[in-house]
Amino acid sequence: MDSAGEWMKDEQFRYFMLKTGIFHVLYAAKGRPAGKLLEYRTDIFDWLEGKMPGITGNHLIGWNSPVGERAGVRRAVFVFVMLRRMRLDGAFFMKCLFYKVYAKII
């Protein structure tokens, strides 16, 4: 049986956890005020970064990767991570632009 430490290092598992975190921020928290959404996003990413440091640096994050993932999902993950790396994800949430676009493609 694999240990939790080994799973935390697996790139596919890390991508899945990142995707799940983004899903919770964008879809499960749908309809929440922007301030609460930002707070929830911070909580989710603090937890993810605490458990899996460097999770947004996963090599599977790309416009056309991972292979087999639905295009709408992988592109939403890619755009969200790019905005986060540029520290623009909060600005987009405040305007709800990314949130509205995401809701239309999913």
DSSP file (Angstrom, degrees, kcal/mol; ACC not computed):
  #  RESIDUE AA STRUCTURE BP1 BP2  ACC     N-H-->O    O-->H-N    N-H-->O    O-->H-N    TCO  KAPPA ALPHA  PHI   PSI    X-CA   Y-CA   Z-CA
    1    1 A M              0   0    0      0, 0.0     2,-0.1     0, 0.0     0, 0.0   0.000 360.0 360.0 360.0 135.8    0.0    0.0    0.0
    2    2 A D        -     0   0    0      1,-0.1     2,-0.2     2,-0.0     0, 0.0  -0.434 360.0-122.1 -74.5 148.8    1.3    3.4   -0.9
    3    3 A S     >  -     0   0    0     -2,-0.1     4,-1.7     1,-0.1     3,-0.4  -0.500  22.4-112.2 -86.3 162.6    1.8    6.0    1.8
    4    4 A A  H  > S+     0   0    0      1,-0.2     4,-2.3     2,-0.2     5,-0.2   0.847 116.8  61.2 -61.4 -33.9    0.0    9.4    1.8
    5    5 A G  H  > S+     0   0    0      1,-0.2     4,-0.6     2,-0.2    -1,-0.2   0.876 103.6  48.6 -61.5 -38.5    3.4   11.0    1.2
    6    6 A E  H >> S+     0   0    0     -3,-0.4     3,-0.7     1,-0.2     4,-0.7   0.895 110.7  50.5 -69.2 -39.8    3.9    9.2   -2.1
    7    7 A W  H >< S+     0   0    0     -4,-1.7     3,-1.0     1,-0.2    -2,-0.2   0.891 104.0  58.7 -64.1 -38.6    0.4   10.2   -3.2
    8    8 A M  H 3< S+     0   0    0     -4,-2.3    -1,-0.2     1,-0.3    -2,-0.2   0.724 107.0  48.6 -65.0 -20.1    1.0   13.8   -2.4
    9    9 A K  H << S+     0   0    0     -3,-0.7     2,-0.3    -4,-0.6    -1,-0.3   0.587  84.0 107.9 -93.9 -12.7    4.0   13.8   -4.8
   10   10 A D    <X  -     0   0    0     -3,-1.0     4,-2.5    -4,-0.7     5,-0.2  -0.525  64.0-146.1 -71.4 125.1    2.1   12.1   -7.7
   11   11 A E  H  > S+     0   0    0     -2,-0.3     4,-2.4     1,-0.2     5,-0.2   0.862  97.2  50.2 -62.8 -38.6    1.5   14.7  -10.5
   12   12 A Q  H  > S+     0   0    0      2,-0.2     4,-2.4     1,-0.2    -1,-0.2   0.908 112.2  47.3 -67.7 -40.6   -1.9   13.3  -11.5
   13   13 A F  H  > S+     0   0    0      2,-0.2     4,-2.5     1,-0.2    -2,-0.2   0.914 112.4  50.0 -63.7 -42.8   -3.1   13.2   -7.9
   14   14 A R  H  X S+     0   0    0     -4,-2.5     4,-2.4     2,-0.2    -2,-0.2   0.891 110.5  49.8 -64.4 -39.6   -1.9   16.8   -7.4
   15   15 A Y  H  X S+     0   0    0     -4,-2.4     4,-3.1     2,-0.2     5,-0.2   0.934 110.7  50.2 -63.1 -45.4   -3.7   17.9  -10.6
   16   16 A F  H  X S+     0   0    0     -4,-2.4     4,-2.4     1,-0.2    -2,-0.2   0.908 111.3  48.2 -59.5 -43.3   -6.9   16.2   -9.4
   17   17 A M  H  X S+     0   0    0     -4,-2.5     4,-2.3     2,-0.2    -1,-0.2   0.905 113.0  48.0 -64.9 -41.4   -6.7   18.0   -6.0
   18   18 A L  H  X S+     0   0    0     -4,-2.4     4,-2.6     2,-0.2     5,-0.2   0.938 112.2  49.0 -62.8 -47.0   -6.0   21.3   -7.7
   19   19 A K  H  X S+     0   0    0     -4,-3.1     4,-2.5     1,-0.2    -2,-0.2   0.895 111.3  50.0 -59.6 -41.4   -9.0   20.8  -10.1
   20   20 A T  H  X S+     0   0    0     -4,-2.4     4,-2.3    -5,-0.2    -1,-0.2   0.897 109.9  50.4 -65.6 -41.0  -11.2   19.8   -7.2
   21   21 A G  H  X S+     0   0    0     -4,-2.3     4,-1.9     2,-0.2    -2,-0.2   0.919 112.0  47.0 -62.4 -44.1  -10.2   22.9   -5.3
   22   22 A I  H  X S+     0   0    0     -4,-2.6     4,-2.9     2,-0.2     5,-0.3   0.900 109.9  54.5 -64.6 -40.9  -10.9   25.1   -8.3
   23   23 A F  H  X>S+     0   0    0     -4,-2.5     4,-3.2     1,-0.2     5,-1.7   0.930 107.8  49.8 -56.5 -46.3  -14.2   23.4   -8.7
   24   24 A H  I  <>S+     0   0    0     -4,-2.3     5,-1.0     3,-0.2    -1,-0.2   0.886 114.1  44.9 -62.8 -38.4  -15.2   24.1   -5.1
   25   25 A V  I  <5S+     0   0    0     -4,-1.9    -2,-0.2     3,-0.2    -1,-0.2   0.925 124.8  30.9 -70.8 -43.9  -14.3   27.8   -5.5
   26   26 A L  I  <5S+     0   0    0     -4,-2.9    -2,-0.2    -5,-0.1    -3,-0.2   0.822 134.5  16.9 -89.0 -32.7  -16.0   28.3   -8.9
   27   27 A Y  I ><5S+     0   0    0     -4,-3.2     3,-1.6    -5,-0.3    -3,-0.2   0.847 122.0  47.9-109.9 -50.7  -18.9   25.9   -8.9
   28   28 A A  I 3 <S+     0   0    0     -5,-1.7    -4,-0.2     1,-0.3    -3,-0.2   0.812 116.0  47.3 -66.5 -28.5  -19.8   24.7   -5.4
   29   29 A A  T > <S+     0   0    0     -5,-1.0     3,-1.8    -6,-0.3    -1,-0.3   0.198  84.0 147.6 -95.1  15.4  -19.7   28.3   -4.1
   30   30 A K  T <   +     0   0    0     -3,-1.6    -3,-0.1     1,-0.3    -4,-0.1  -0.206  63.1  22.6 -54.4 136.1  -21.8   29.6   -6.9
   31   31 A G  T 3  S+     0   0    0      1,-0.3    -1,-0.3     3,-0.0     3,-0.1   0.407  90.1 129.8  88.1  -2.4  -24.1   32.5   -6.0
   32   32 A R    <   -     0   0    0     -3,-1.8    -1,-0.3     1,-0.1    -3,-0.0  -0.508  69.4 -93.3 -80.6 153.4  -22.0   33.6   -3.0
   33   33 A P     >  -     0   0    0      0, 0.0     4,-2.2     0, 0.0     3,-0.3  -0.319  37.2-112.0 -62.1 151.3  -21.0   37.3   -2.7
   34   34 A A  H  > S+     0   0    0      1,-0.2     4,-2.4     2,-0.2     5,-0.2   0.853 116.1  55.0 -56.5 -39.0  -17.6   38.1   -4.2
   35   35 A G  H  > S+     0   0    0      1,-0.2     4,-2.0     2,-0.2    -1,-0.2   0.911 110.0  45.0 -62.1 -43.2  -16.1   38.8   -0.7
   36   36 A K  H  > S+     0   0    0     -3,-0.3     4,-2.6     2,-0.2    -1,-0.2   0.861 111.4  54.4 -67.7 -35.7  -17.1   35.4    0.6
   37   37 A L  H  X S+     0   0    0     -4,-2.2     4,-2.8     2,-0.2    -2,-0.2   0.909 108.5  48.3 -64.0 -43.0  -15.8   33.8   -2.6
   38   38 A L  H  X S+     0   0    0     -4,-2.4     4,-2.3     2,-0.2    -2,-0.2   0.901 112.1  49.5 -63.0 -41.8  -12.4   35.4   -2.1
   39   39 A E  H  X S+     0   0    0     -4,-2.0     4,-2.2     2,-0.2    -2,-0.2   0.918 112.7  46.6 -63.7 -44.3  -12.3   34.2    1.5
   40   40 A Y  H  X S+     0   0    0     -4,-2.6     4,-2.7     2,-0.2    -2,-0.2   0.908 110.8  52.8 -64.6 -43.1  -13.2   30.7    0.5
   41   41 A R  H  X S+     0   0    0     -4,-2.8     4,-2.7     1,-0.2     5,-0.3   0.915 109.3  49.6 -57.9 -44.2  -10.6   30.7   -2.3
   42   42 A T  H  X S+     0   0    0     -4,-2.3     4,-2.4     2,-0.2     5,-0.2   0.925 111.3  48.8 -61.7 -45.3   -8.0   31.8    0.1
   43   43 A D  H  X S+     0   0    0     -4,-2.2     4,-2.0     2,-0.2    -2,-0.2   0.926 112.9  47.5 -60.4 -46.0   -9.0   29.0    2.6
   44   44 A I  H  X S+     0   0    0     -4,-2.7     4,-2.6     1,-0.2    -2,-0.2   0.943 115.8  43.0 -62.0 -49.2   -8.9   26.3   -0.2
   45   45 A F  H  X S+     0   0    0     -4,-2.7     4,-2.6     1,-0.2     5,-0.2   0.812 110.7  55.3 -73.4 -28.7   -5.5   27.4   -1.6
   46   46 A D  H  X S+     0   0    0     -4,-2.4     4,-1.9    -5,-0.3    -1,-0.2   0.921 111.8  45.3 -63.5 -42.7   -3.9   27.8    1.8
   47   47 A W  H  X S+     0   0    0     -4,-2.0     4,-2.2    -5,-0.2     5,-0.3   0.944 114.5  47.4 -65.0 -47.8   -4.9   24.2    2.6
   48   48 A L  H  X S+     0   0    0     -4,-2.6     4,-3.1     1,-0.2    -2,-0.2   0.928 114.4  45.9 -60.0 -46.3   -3.7   22.9   -0.8
   49   49 A E  H  < S+     0   0    0     -4,-2.6    -1,-0.2     1,-0.2    -2,-0.2   0.837 111.8  53.2 -67.2 -31.7   -0.4   24.8   -0.6
   50   50 A G  H  < S+     0   0    0     -4,-1.9    -1,-0.2    -5,-0.2    -2,-0.2   0.886 118.6  34.2 -68.2 -38.7    0.0   23.6    3.0
   51   51 A K  H  < S+     0   0    0     -4,-2.2    -2,-0.2     1,-0.2    -3,-0.2   0.833 135.6  22.3 -84.4 -35.4   -0.5   19.9    2.1
   52   52 A M  S >< S-     0   0    0     -4,-3.1     3,-1.2    -5,-0.3    -1,-0.2  -0.670  81.1-152.6-135.8  77.8    1.1   20.0   -1.4
   53   53 A P  T 3  S+     0   0    0      0, 0.0    -4,-0.1     0, 0.0    -3,-0.1  -0.201  81.7  19.0 -54.5 139.0    3.6   22.9   -1.7
   54   54 A G  T >  S+     0   0    0      1,-0.0     3,-2.1     2,-0.0    -5,-0.1   0.707  76.4 149.0  76.3  20.8    4.0   24.1   -5.3
   55   55 A I  G X   +     0   0    0     -3,-1.2     3,-1.2     1,-0.3   -37,-0.1   0.815  67.4  58.0 -59.3 -32.2    0.8   22.5   -6.4
   56   56 A T  G 3  S+     0   0    0      1,-0.3    -1,-0.3    25,-0.0    29,-0.1   0.518  94.3  68.1 -78.7  -2.1    0.2   25.2   -9.1
   57   57 A G  G <   +     0   0    0     -3,-2.1    -1,-0.3     3,-0.0    -2,-0.2   0.251  69.6 140.2 -95.1  11.6    3.5   24.4  -10.7
   58   58 A N    X   -     0   0    0     -3,-1.2     3,-1.4     1,-0.1    -3,-0.0  -0.304  54.2-139.0 -58.3 131.6    2.3   21.0  -11.8
   59   59 A H  T 3  S+     0   0    0      1,-0.3    -1,-0.1     3,-0.0    -3,-0.0   0.627  98.0  69.0 -71.1 -11.7    3.5   20.1  -15.3
   60   60 A L  T 3  S+     0   0    0    -49,-0.1     2,-0.6     6,-0.0    -1,-0.3   0.620  74.6 100.5 -79.5 -12.2    0.1   18.7  -16.2
   61   61 A I    <   +     0   0    0     -3,-1.4     2,-0.3    16,-0.1     3,-0.1  -0.645  53.0 123.1 -77.7 117.7   -1.4   22.2  -16.2
   62   62 A G  B >  S-A   65   0A   0      3,-1.1     3,-0.8    -2,-0.6    16,-0.3  -0.983  73.7-100.4-167.3 164.4   -1.7   23.4  -19.8
   63   63 A W  T 3  S+     0   0    0     -2,-0.3    -1,-0.1     1,-0.3    15,-0.1   0.876 124.8  23.2 -60.1 -39.1   -4.1   24.6  -22.4
   64   64 A N  T 3  S+     0   0    0     10,-0.1    -1,-0.3    -3,-0.1     5,-0.1   0.068 107.9 129.3-117.0  23.3   -4.2   21.2  -24.0
   65   65 A S  B <   +A   62   0A   0     -3,-0.8    -3,-1.1     9,-0.1     2,-0.1  -0.976  38.3  40.8-140.1 155.8   -3.2   19.0  -21.1
   66   66 A P  S >  S-     0   0    0      0, 0.0     3,-1.7     0, 0.0     2,-0.1   0.479  83.2-126.3 -77.7 151.7   -3.8   16.6  -19.5
   67   67 A V  T 3  S+     0   0    0      1,-0.2     3,-0.1    -2,-0.1    -2,-0.1  -0.419  94.4  30.7 -63.6 135.2   -4.8   14.4  -22.3
   68   68 A G  T 3  S+     0   0    0      1,-0.4     2,-0.3    -2,-0.1    -1,-0.2   0.162  90.2 116.7  99.8 -17.9   -8.2   12.9  -21.7
   69   69 A E  S <  S-     0   0    0     -3,-1.7    -1,-0.4     1,-0.1     0, 0.0  -0.616  79.1 -97.0 -81.0 142.8   -9.5   15.8  -19.6
   70   70 A R     >  -     0   0    0     -2,-0.3     4,-2.6     1,-0.1     3,-0.4  -0.336  31.3-125.0 -58.2 139.6  -12.5   17.7  -21.0
   71   71 A A  H  > S+     0   0    0      1,-0.2     4,-2.3     2,-0.2     5,-0.3   0.885 108.7  53.0 -57.0 -43.5  -11.4   20.8  -22.8
   72   72 A G  H  > S+     0   0    0      1,-0.2     4,-1.6     2,-0.2    -1,-0.2   0.876 112.4  45.1 -61.4 -37.8  -13.6   23.1  -20.8
   73   73 A V  H  > S+     0   0    0     -3,-0.4     4,-2.6     2,-0.2     5,-0.2   0.952 113.8  46.4 -72.1 -50.5  -12.2   21.8  -17.5
   74   74 A R  H  X S+     0   0    0     -4,-2.6     4,-2.3     1,-0.2   -12,-0.2   0.861 114.9  48.2 -64.5 -33.3   -8.5   21.8  -18.5
   75   75 A R  H  X S+     0   0    0     -4,-2.3     4,-2.8    -5,-0.3     5,-0.2   0.876 110.5  50.9 -74.0 -36.1   -8.8   25.3  -19.9
   76   76 A A  H  X S+     0   0    0     -4,-1.6     4,-2.5    -5,-0.3    -2,-0.2   0.919 112.8  46.6 -64.1 -42.7  -10.6   26.6  -16.8
   77   77 A V  H  X S+     0   0    0     -4,-2.6     4,-2.6     2,-0.2     5,-0.2   0.934 113.7  49.2 -62.5 -46.3   -7.8   25.1  -14.6
   78   78 A F  H  X S+     0   0    0     -4,-2.3     4,-2.6   -16,-0.3    -2,-0.2   0.940 114.0  44.0 -59.5 -50.2   -5.1   26.6  -16.9
   79   79 A V  H  X S+     0   0    0     -4,-2.8     4,-2.7     1,-0.2     5,-0.2   0.916 113.9  50.7 -64.0 -43.4   -6.6   30.1  -16.9
   80   80 A F  H  X S+     0   0    0     -4,-2.5     4,-2.3    -5,-0.2    -1,-0.2   0.931 112.7  45.9 -60.2 -45.3   -7.3   30.0  -13.2
   81   81 A V  H  X S+     0   0    0     -4,-2.6     4,-2.8     2,-0.2    -2,-0.2   0.897 111.8  51.4 -66.9 -39.7   -3.8   29.0  -12.4
   82   82 A M  H  X S+     0   0    0     -4,-2.6     4,-1.8    -5,-0.2    -1,-0.2   0.929 111.6  47.4 -62.4 -43.7   -2.3   31.6  -14.8
   83   83 A L  H  <>S+     0   0    0     -4,-2.7     5,-3.4     1,-0.2     6,-0.9   0.902 112.6  50.1 -62.1 -40.4   -4.4   34.3  -13.1
   84   84 A R  H ><5S+     0   0    0     -4,-2.3     3,-1.3     3,-0.2    -2,-0.2   0.911 108.2  51.8 -65.6 -42.4   -3.3   33.0   -9.7
   85   85 A R  H 3<5S+     0   0    0     -4,-2.8    -1,-0.2     1,-0.3    -2,-0.2   0.850 113.0  45.2 -62.4 -33.9    0.4   33.0  -10.7
   86   86 A M  T 3<5S-     0   0    0     -4,-1.8    -1,-0.3    -5,-0.2    -2,-0.2   0.389 114.5-120.9 -88.2   3.5    0.1   36.6  -11.9
   87   87 A R  T < 5S+     0   0    0     -3,-1.3    -3,-0.2    -4,-0.2     4,-0.2   0.834  83.0 116.0  59.1  35.6   -1.9   37.4   -8.7
   88   88 A L     >< +     0   0    0     -5,-3.4     4,-2.0    -6,-0.2    -4,-0.2   0.403  40.0  93.7-109.1  -2.3   -4.9   38.5  -10.8
   89   89 A D  H  > S+     0   0    0     -6,-0.9     4,-1.8     1,-0.2     5,-0.1   0.869  85.5  51.6 -63.3 -35.3   -7.3   35.9   -9.6
   90   90 A G  H  > S+     0   0    0      2,-0.2     4,-2.4     1,-0.2    -1,-0.2   0.898 107.8  51.8 -66.3 -40.7   -8.7   38.1   -6.9
   91   91 A A  H  > S+     0   0    0      1,-0.2     4,-1.5     2,-0.2    -2,-0.2   0.896 110.6  48.5 -63.2 -40.2   -9.3   41.0   -9.3
   92   92 A F  H  X>S+     0   0    0     -4,-2.0     5,-1.2     1,-0.2     4,-0.9   0.860 110.6  51.1 -69.5 -34.7  -11.2   38.7  -11.6
   93   93 A F  H  <5S+     0   0    0     -4,-1.8    -2,-0.2     2,-0.2    -1,-0.2   0.909 105.9  54.9 -67.2 -40.3  -13.3   37.4   -8.7
   94   94 A M  H  <5S+     0   0    0     -4,-2.4    -1,-0.2     1,-0.3    -2,-0.2   0.870 116.7  36.8 -62.5 -34.8  -14.2   40.9   -7.6
   95   95 A K  H  <5S-     0   0    0     -4,-1.5    -1,-0.3    -5,-0.2    -2,-0.2   0.582 102.6-139.1 -88.4 -11.6  -15.5   41.7  -11.1
   96   96 A C  T  X5 +     0   0    0     -4,-0.9     4,-2.0    -3,-0.2    -3,-0.2   0.664  62.0 131.0  61.3  18.4  -16.9   38.1  -11.3
   97   97 A L  H  ><S+     0   0    0     -5,-1.2     4,-2.5     2,-0.2     5,-0.2   0.968  72.3  40.9 -64.8 -54.5  -15.7   38.0  -14.9
   98   98 A F  H  > S+     0   0    0     -6,-0.4     4,-3.2     1,-0.2     5,-0.2   0.899 113.9  55.2 -62.7 -39.6  -13.9   34.7  -14.8
   99   99 A Y  H  > S+     0   0    0     -7,-0.3     4,-2.1     1,-0.2    -1,-0.2   0.904 110.4  44.9 -59.3 -44.0  -16.7   33.2  -12.7
  100  100 A K  H  X S+     0   0    0     -4,-2.0     4,-1.2     2,-0.2    -2,-0.2   0.906 115.0  47.5 -68.8 -42.3  -19.3   34.2  -15.3
  101  101 A V  H  X S+     0   0    0     -4,-2.5     4,-1.6     1,-0.2     3,-0.5   0.933 112.3  50.1 -63.8 -45.7  -17.1   32.9  -18.2
  102  102 A Y  H  X S+     0   0    0     -4,-3.2     4,-1.6     1,-0.2     3,-0.3   0.913 106.5  55.1 -58.9 -44.5  -16.4   29.6  -16.3
  103  103 A A  H  < S+     0   0    0     -4,-2.1    -1,-0.2     1,-0.2    -2,-0.2   0.815 108.2  50.3 -61.1 -30.2  -20.1   29.1  -15.6
  104  104 A K  H  < S+     0   0    0     -4,-1.2    -1,-0.2    -3,-0.5    -2,-0.2   0.825 111.2  45.9 -78.3 -32.1  -20.9   29.4  -19.4
  105  105 A I  H  <        0   0    0     -4,-1.6    -2,-0.2    -3,-0.3    -1,-0.2   0.680 360.0 360.0 -87.4 -15.5  -18.2   26.9  -20.5
  106  106 A I     <        0   0    0     -4,-1.6    -1,-0.2    -5,-0.2    -2,-0.2   0.440 360.0 360.0 -97.8 360.0  -19.0   24.2  -17.9
